[in-house]
Amino acid sequence: MAKIDIQRPHSLGREAAREKAEYLAQRLANEYGVRYQWQDDVLEFKRSGADGRIEVGEDQVRVQLNLGLMLSALSGTIKREIEQVLDKHLKA
């Protein structure tokens, strides 16, 4: 099982960063069957073979992802994709 942990600063403010996280979660739900729910400022998500959370702060976002055996082989690619999406969407 592979674990991915990525943190990125942002200057969007908590509410705008939360809206971006919601948009991305909806895309993942539509494209990959990811189920998600909010617990305060933490978006928890799950699908077969992967689960994790996105913690949205006033000036930082943290993504933690646990990959099952099948997806572990793709952990490097998945991590790079997450980093690219965060870098693109967290720009002010």
C-alpha distances in whole Angstrom, upper triangle without the diagonal:
4,7,10,13,17,20,23,27,29,33,33,33,31,33,32,29,28,30,28,25,26,27,24,22,25,24,21,22,25,23,20,20,18,20,21,23,24,25,27,26,22,21,18,17,15,15,13,9,9,11,13,16,19,21,25,27,31,30,26,23,19,16,13,10,7,6,5,5,9,8,6,9,11,10,13,15,14,14,18,18,18,20,23,23,23,26,28,28,28,31,34
4,7,10,13,17,20,24,26,30,30,30,29,30,30,26,26,28,25,22,24,25,22,21,24,23,20,21,24,22,19,20,18,20,20,22,24,24,26,24,21,20,17,16,15,15,14,11,10,11,12,15,17,19,22,25,28,27,23,20,17,14,11,8,6,5,7,8,10,8,5,8,9,7,10,12,11,11,14,15,15,16,19,20,20,22,24,25,25,28,31
4,7,10,14,17,20,23,27,27,27,25,27,27,23,23,25,23,20,22,23,20,19,22,22,19,21,24,22,19,20,18,19,19,20,21,21,23,21,18,17,15,14,14,15,15,12,10,10,9,12,14,16,19,21,24,23,20,17,13,10,7,6,5,6,9,11,13,11,8,11,11,8,10,13,11,10,13,15,13,14,18,18,17,20,22,22,22,25,28
4,7,10,13,17,19,23,24,24,22,24,24,20,20,22,20,17,20,21,17,17,21,20,17,20,22,21,18,20,17,19,18,20,20,20,22,20,16,16,15,14,14,16,16,14,11,11,9,11,12,14,16,19,22,20,17,14,10,8,6,5,6,8,12,14,15,12,10,12,11,8,9,11,9,7,10,12,10,11,14,15,14,16,19,19,19,22,25
4,7,10,14,17,20,21,21,20,22,22,18,18,21,19,16,19,20,17,17,21,21,18,21,24,22,20,22,19,20,18,19,19,19,20,17,14,15,14,14,16,18,19,17,13,12,10,10,10,11,14,15,18,17,13,11,7,6,5,7,9,11,15,17,19,15,14,16,15,11,12,14,11,9,12,13,10,10,14,14,13,15,18,18,17,20,22
4,7,10,13,17,18,18,17,20,19,15,16,19,16,14,18,19,16,16,20,20,18,21,23,22,21,22,19,20,19,20,19,19,20,17,14,15,15,16,17,19,21,19,16,14,12,11,10,11,12,14,16,14,10,8,6,5,7,9,12,14,18,20,21,17,16,18,16,12,12,14,11,8,10,11,8,7,11,12,9,11,14,14,13,16,19
4,7,10,14,15,15,15,17,17,13,15,17,15,14,17,18,16,17,21,21,19,22,25,24,23,24,21,22,20,20,19,19,19,15,14,15,16,17,19,22,24,22,19,17,14,12,10,9,10,11,13,11,7,6,4,6,9,12,15,17,21,24,24,21,20,22,20,16,16,17,15,11,13,14,10,9,12,12,9,10,14,13,11,14,16
4,7,10,12,13,13,16,15,11,14,16,13,13,17,17,15,17,20,20,20,23,25,24,24,25,22,23,21,21,20,20,19,16,15,16,18,19,21,24,26,24,21,19,16,14,11,11,10,10,12,9,6,5,6,9,12,15,18,20,24,26,27,23,22,24,21,18,17,18,16,13,13,14,11,9,11,11,7,8,11,11,8,11,13
4,7,9,10,11,14,13,10,13,16,14,14,18,18,17,19,22,22,22,25,27,27,27,28,25,26,23,23,20,21,19,16,16,17,20,21,24,27,29,28,24,22,19,16,13,12,10,9,9,6,4,6,9,12,15,18,22,24,28,30,31,27,26,28,25,22,21,22,20,17,17,17,14,12,14,13,10,9,12,12,8,10,11
4,6,7,9,12,10,8,11,13,12,13,16,17,16,18,21,21,22,24,26,26,26,28,25,25,23,22,20,21,19,15,16,17,20,22,25,27,30,29,26,24,20,18,14,13,10,9,8,5,5,7,11,13,17,20,24,26,29,32,32,29,28,30,27,24,23,23,21,19,18,18,15,13,14,13,10,9,11,10,6,7,7
4,6,9,11,9,9,12,14,13,14,17,18,18,20,23,23,24,26,28,28,29,30,27,28,25,24,21,22,20,16,18,19,22,24,28,30,33,33,29,27,23,20,17,15,12,10,8,6,8,10,14,17,20,23,27,29,33,36,36,32,32,34,31,28,27,27,25,22,22,21,19,17,17,16,13,12,13,11,8,8,6
4,7,8,6,6,9,10,10,12,14,15,16,18,20,20,22,24,25,26,27,28,25,25,22,22,19,20,18,15,16,17,21,22,26,28,32,31,28,26,23,19,16,14,11,10,8,7,9,11,14,17,20,23,27,29,32,35,35,32,32,34,30,28,27,27,24,22,22,21,18,17,17,15,12,12,13,10,7,8,6
4,6,6,6,9,10,11,12,14,16,17,18,20,22,23,24,26,27,28,29,26,25,22,20,17,18,15,12,15,16,20,22,26,28,32,32,28,26,22,19,15,13,9,8,5,6,9,10,14,17,20,23,27,29,33,36,36,33,33,35,32,29,29,29,26,24,24,23,20,19,20,18,15,15,16,13,10,11,9
4,6,5,6,9,10,10,12,14,15,16,18,20,21,22,24,26,26,26,23,22,19,17,14,14,12,8,11,13,17,19,23,26,29,29,26,23,19,16,12,10,6,5,4,7,8,9,12,15,18,21,24,27,30,34,34,31,31,33,31,28,28,28,25,23,24,23,19,19,20,18,15,16,17,14,11,13,12
4,5,5,6,9,10,10,12,14,15,17,19,20,21,23,24,25,25,22,21,18,16,13,14,12,9,12,13,17,19,23,26,29,30,26,23,21,17,14,12,9,9,8,10,12,12,15,17,20,22,26,28,31,35,35,31,32,35,32,29,30,29,26,25,25,23,20,21,21,18,16,18,17,14,12,14,13
4,5,5,6,9,10,11,13,14,16,17,19,20,21,23,24,24,22,22,19,17,15,17,15,12,14,14,18,19,23,25,29,29,26,24,21,18,14,13,10,10,9,11,12,12,15,16,20,22,26,28,31,34,34,31,31,33,30,28,28,27,24,23,23,21,18,18,18,15,13,15,14,10,9,11,9
4,5,5,6,9,10,11,12,14,16,17,18,20,21,22,22,20,20,16,16,14,15,13,10,11,12,15,17,20,23,26,26,23,20,17,14,11,10,7,8,8,9,9,8,11,13,16,18,22,24,28,31,31,27,28,30,27,25,25,24,21,20,20,18,15,15,16,13,10,12,12,9,7,10,10
4,5,5,6,9,10,10,12,14,15,16,18,20,20,20,17,17,14,12,10,12,10,7,9,9,13,14,18,21,24,25,21,19,16,13,9,9,6,8,9,11,11,9,12,13,16,18,21,23,27,30,30,27,27,30,27,25,26,25,21,20,21,19,16,17,18,14,12,15,15,11,10,13,13
4,5,5,6,9,10,11,13,14,15,17,18,20,20,17,17,14,13,12,14,13,11,12,11,15,16,19,21,25,26,22,20,18,15,12,13,10,12,13,14,14,12,15,15,18,20,23,25,28,31,31,27,29,31,28,26,27,25,22,22,22,20,17,18,18,14,13,15,14,11,11,13,13
4,5,5,6,9,10,11,12,14,16,17,18,19,16,17,14,14,13,16,15,12,13,11,15,15,18,20,24,24,21,19,17,14,11,12,10,12,13,13,13,11,13,13,17,18,21,23,26,29,28,25,26,28,25,23,23,22,19,18,18,16,13,14,14,11,10,12,11,7,8,11,11
4,5,5,6,9,10,11,12,14,15,16,16,13,14,11,11,10,13,13,10,10,8,11,11,15,17,20,21,17,15,13,11,8,9,8,11,13,14,12,9,11,10,13,14,18,20,23,26,25,22,23,25,22,21,21,20,17,16,17,15,12,14,14,11,9,13,12,9,10,13,14
4,5,5,6,9,10,10,12,14,15,15,12,12,9,10,9,12,13,11,11,8,11,11,14,16,20,21,18,16,14,12,10,12,11,14,15,17,15,13,14,13,16,16,19,21,24,27,26,23,25,27,24,23,24,22,19,19,20,17,15,17,17,13,13,16,15,12,13,16,17
4,5,5,6,9,10,11,12,14,14,13,13,12,13,13,16,16,14,14,11,14,13,16,17,21,22,19,18,16,15,13,15,13,16,18,18,17,14,16,15,18,18,21,22,25,28,26,23,25,27,24,23,24,22,19,19,19,16,14,16,16,12,12,15,13,10,12,15,16
4,5,5,6,9,10,10,12,13,11,12,11,13,13,16,17,15,14,11,13,11,14,15,18,19,16,15,14,13,11,13,13,16,18,18,16,13,14,12,15,15,18,18,21,24,23,20,22,23,20,19,20,18,15,15,16,13,11,13,13,9,10,13,12,9,12,15,16
4,5,5,6,9,10,10,10,8,8,7,9,10,14,15,14,12,8,10,8,11,12,15,17,14,12,12,11,10,13,13,17,19,19,17,14,14,12,14,13,16,17,19,23,22,19,21,23,20,19,21,19,15,16,17,14,12,15,15,12,13,16,15,13,15,18,20
4,5,5,6,9,10,10,8,9,9,11,12,16,17,16,15,11,12,11,13,13,17,18,16,15,15,14,13,16,16,20,21,22,21,17,18,16,18,17,19,20,22,25,23,21,23,25,22,22,23,21,18,19,20,17,15,18,18,14,15,18,17,14,17,20,21
4,5,5,6,8,9,9,11,11,14,15,19,20,19,17,14,15,12,14,13,16,18,16,16,16,15,15,18,18,21,23,23,21,18,18,16,18,17,19,19,21,24,22,19,22,23,20,20,21,19,16,17,18,14,13,16,15,12,14,17,15,13,16,19,21
4,5,5,5,7,6,8,9,13,15,18,20,18,16,13,12,10,10,10,13,14,12,12,13,13,13,17,17,21,23,23,21,17,17,14,15,14,16,15,17,20,18,16,18,20,17,17,19,16,13,15,16,13,12,15,15,12,14,17,16,15,17,20,22
4,6,6,5,4,6,8,11,14,17,20,19,16,13,12,9,10,9,12,14,13,13,14,14,15,18,19,22,25,26,23,20,19,16,17,15,17,17,18,21,19,17,20,22,20,20,22,20,16,18,20,17,15,19,19,16,17,21,20,18,20,23,25
4,6,6,8,10,11,14,17,21,23,22,20,16,16,13,13,12,14,17,16,16,17,18,18,21,22,25,27,28,26,22,22,19,20,19,20,19,21,23,21,19,22,24,21,21,23,21,18,20,21,17,17,20,20,17,19,22,20,18,21,24,26
4,6,8,11,13,17,19,23,25,23,21,17,17,14,13,12,13,15,14,16,17,18,18,22,22,26,28,28,26,22,22,19,20,17,19,18,19,21,18,16,20,20,18,19,20,17,15,18,18,15,15,19,18,15,18,21,19,18,21,24,26
4,6,9,12,15,18,21,24,23,20,16,15,12,10,8,10,11,11,12,14,16,17,21,22,26,28,28,26,22,21,18,18,15,16,14,15,17,15,13,17,18,15,16,19,16,14,16,18,15,15,18,18,16,18,21,20,19,22,25,28
4,6,10,13,17,20,22,22,19,15,14,10,9,7,9,11,11,12,14,16,17,21,22,26,29,29,26,23,22,18,18,16,16,15,16,18,16,15,18,20,18,19,21,19,16,19,21,18,17,21,21,19,20,24,23,21,24,27,29
4,6,10,13,16,19,18,15,12,10,7,6,5,8,10,9,9,11,12,13,17,19,22,25,26,23,19,18,15,15,13,13,13,14,17,16,14,17,19,17,17,20,18,15,17,19,16,15,19,19,17,18,22,21,19,21,25,27
4,7,11,13,17,17,14,10,8,6,5,6,10,12,11,9,11,11,13,16,18,22,25,26,23,20,19,16,15,14,15,15,16,19,19,17,20,22,21,20,23,22,18,20,22,19,18,21,22,19,20,23,23,21,23,26,28
4,7,10,13,13,10,7,5,4,6,9,13,14,12,9,9,9,10,13,14,18,21,22,20,17,16,14,14,13,15,16,18,21,21,19,21,24,22,21,23,22,18,19,22,19,17,20,21,18,18,22,22,19,20,24,25
4,7,10,10,8,6,6,7,9,12,16,18,15,12,11,10,11,12,13,17,19,21,20,17,16,15,15,15,17,19,20,24,24,22,24,27,25,23,26,25,21,22,24,22,19,22,23,20,19,23,23,20,21,24,25
4,6,7,6,4,6,9,12,15,19,20,17,14,12,9,9,10,11,14,16,18,17,14,14,14,15,16,18,20,22,26,27,24,25,29,27,25,27,26,22,22,25,23,19,21,23,20,19,22,22,19,19,23,23
4,6,5,6,7,11,14,17,21,22,18,15,13,10,10,10,11,13,16,18,17,15,15,15,15,16,18,21,23,27,28,26,27,30,28,26,28,28,24,24,26,25,21,23,25,22,20,24,25,22,21,24,25
4,6,8,10,14,17,21,24,25,21,18,15,12,11,9,9,11,13,16,15,14,14,15,16,19,21,24,26,30,31,28,29,32,30,28,30,30,26,25,27,26,22,23,25,23,20,23,24,21,20,23,23
4,7,10,13,17,20,24,24,20,17,14,10,8,6,6,7,10,13,12,10,11,12,14,17,19,22,25,29,30,27,27,30,28,25,27,27,23,22,24,23,19,20,22,19,17,20,21,17,16,19,19
4,6,10,13,17,20,20,17,13,10,7,6,5,6,9,12,14,12,10,9,10,11,13,16,19,21,25,26,23,24,27,25,22,24,24,20,19,22,20,17,18,21,18,16,19,20,17,16,20,21
4,7,10,14,17,18,14,11,8,5,5,7,8,12,15,16,14,11,10,9,10,12,14,17,19,23,23,21,22,25,23,21,22,22,18,18,20,18,15,17,19,16,15,18,19,16,16,20,21
4,7,11,14,15,11,8,6,4,7,9,11,15,18,19,17,13,12,10,10,10,12,14,16,20,21,18,19,23,21,19,21,21,18,17,20,19,16,18,20,18,17,20,21,19,19,23,24
4,7,11,11,8,6,5,6,8,11,14,17,21,22,19,15,13,11,10,9,10,12,14,18,18,16,17,20,18,17,20,19,15,16,19,17,14,17,19,17,16,20,21,19,20,23,25
4,7,8,6,4,7,9,12,15,17,21,24,25,22,18,16,13,12,9,10,10,11,15,15,13,15,18,17,16,19,19,15,17,19,18,16,19,21,19,19,23,23,21,23,26,28
4,6,5,6,9,12,15,18,20,24,27,28,25,21,19,16,14,11,11,10,10,13,13,11,14,17,16,16,19,18,15,17,20,17,16,20,21,19,20,24,24,23,24,28,30
4,6,8,12,15,18,21,24,27,31,31,28,24,22,18,16,13,11,9,8,11,10,10,13,15,15,15,19,18,15,18,21,19,18,22,23,22,23,26,27,26,27,31,33
4,7,11,14,17,20,23,27,30,30,27,23,20,17,14,11,8,6,5,7,7,7,9,12,12,12,16,16,13,15,18,17,17,20,22,21,22,25,26,25,27,30,33
4,7,11,13,17,20,23,26,26,23,19,16,13,11,7,6,5,6,9,9,8,9,13,12,11,14,14,11,13,16,15,14,17,19,18,19,22,23,22,23,27,29
4,7,11,14,17,20,24,24,20,17,14,11,8,6,5,7,9,12,13,11,12,16,15,13,16,16,13,14,17,16,14,17,19,18,18,21,22,21,22,26,28
4,7,10,13,16,20,20,17,13,11,7,5,4,6,9,11,15,16,13,14,17,16,14,16,17,13,13,16,15,12,15,18,16,15,19,20,19,19,23,25
4,6,10,13,16,17,14,10,8,6,5,7,9,12,15,19,19,17,17,20,19,16,18,18,15,14,17,16,13,15,17,15,14,17,19,17,17,21,22
4,6,10,13,13,10,7,6,5,6,9,12,15,18,21,22,19,19,22,20,17,19,19,15,14,16,15,11,13,15,13,11,15,16,14,13,17,19
4,6,10,11,8,6,5,7,8,11,15,18,21,24,25,22,22,25,23,20,21,22,18,16,19,18,14,15,17,15,13,16,17,15,14,17,18
4,7,8,6,5,7,9,12,15,18,21,24,28,28,25,25,28,25,22,23,23,20,18,20,19,15,15,17,15,12,15,16,13,11,15,15
4,5,5,6,8,11,14,17,21,24,27,30,31,28,28,30,28,25,25,26,23,20,22,21,17,17,19,17,14,16,17,15,12,15,15
4,6,8,11,15,18,21,24,27,31,34,35,31,31,33,31,28,28,28,25,23,24,23,20,19,20,19,15,16,18,15,12,14,13
4,7,10,14,17,20,24,27,30,33,34,30,30,32,29,26,26,26,24,21,21,21,18,16,18,17,13,14,16,14,10,12,11
4,7,10,13,17,20,23,26,29,30,27,26,28,26,23,22,23,20,17,18,18,15,13,16,15,11,12,14,13,9,12,13
4,7,10,13,17,19,23,26,27,23,23,25,23,20,20,20,17,15,16,15,12,11,14,12,9,11,13,11,9,12,14
4,7,10,13,16,20,23,24,20,20,22,20,17,17,18,15,13,15,15,11,11,14,13,10,12,15,14,12,15,17
4,7,10,13,16,19,20,17,16,19,17,14,15,15,12,10,12,12,8,10,13,11,9,12,15,14,13,16,19
4,7,10,13,17,18,15,14,17,16,12,14,15,12,10,14,14,10,12,15,14,13,16,18,17,17,20,23
4,6,10,13,14,11,11,14,13,10,12,13,10,9,13,13,10,12,15,15,14,17,19,18,19,22,25
4,7,10,12,9,9,12,12,9,13,14,11,11,15,15,13,15,18,18,18,21,23,22,22,26,29
4,7,8,6,5,9,9,7,11,12,10,11,14,14,13,16,18,18,19,22,23,23,24,27,30
4,6,6,6,9,10,10,14,15,13,14,18,17,17,20,22,22,22,25,27,26,27,31,34
4,6,5,8,10,10,14,15,14,16,19,19,19,21,24,24,25,27,29,29,30,33,36
4,6,7,8,10,13,13,13,15,18,17,18,21,22,23,24,27,28,28,30,32,36
4,5,5,7,10,10,9,11,14,14,14,17,19,19,20,23,24,24,26,29,32
4,5,5,9,10,9,11,14,14,15,17,19,20,21,23,24,25,26,29,32
4,6,8,9,10,11,13,14,16,18,19,20,22,23,25,26,27,30,33
4,6,5,6,9,10,11,12,14,16,17,18,20,21,22,24,26,30
4,6,5,6,9,10,10,12,14,15,16,18,20,21,22,25,28
4,5,5,6,9,10,11,12,14,15,17,18,20,21,23,27
4,5,5,6,9,10,11,12,14,15,17,18,20,22,26
4,6,5,6,9,10,11,12,14,15,16,18,20,24
4,5,5,6,9,10,11,12,14,15,16,19,22
4,5,5,6,9,10,10,12,14,15,17,21
4,5,5,6,9,10,11,12,14,16,20
4,5,5,6,9,10,11,12,14,18
4,6,5,6,9,10,10,13,16
4,5,5,6,9,10,11,15
4,5,5,6,8,10,14
4,5,5,6,9,12
4,6,6,7,10
4,6,6,10
4,6,8
4,6
4
